[in-house]
């Protein structure tokens, strides 16, 4: 999915695309914001932009073989660490991704490790990941996705080169599935109007 496919985040995604185009993307990214605002889609868009076979100005084409495989979750150089349905993400889940990240990309330009719900990492898992963040392998980008950055280990937070907060990225009114009523202040009388 190209960055344009992620609704409501044009400014931070534009900064990421520019950084990718210039080759200056930091090796560690943190995407935060409430549930459902597009953090995981943004992480996938970064992975596609980094590995696209026909990149366009730091963005992915969305249609090449690499983009399609990343979209399906089957690209060997894009690793997603998913938390279990119940409980925390344990070190046994994190170790294989850390081990794979130490190697050069298999077929893409960059290996991308996406840690979804990073706030659910156990302390052991977070500490194991921290070692990779302190000395990131060449050609690897780590993206942590969380709705609760305050739960991350303080030592983890200090290792992020770029912090992308998506807390104030509302969808445009046309993207909502049902009409939305928004109270708007009107001039001088203290009343309000309703926009649907």
Beta strands, then each sheet from edge to edge (+ up, - down):
strand 1: 28-32
strand 2: 78-81
strand 3: 111-115
strand 4: 140-146
strand 5: 162-165
strand 6: 182-185
strand 7: 192-195
sheet 1: 2+ 3+ 4+ 1+ 5+
sheet 2: 6+ 7-
end
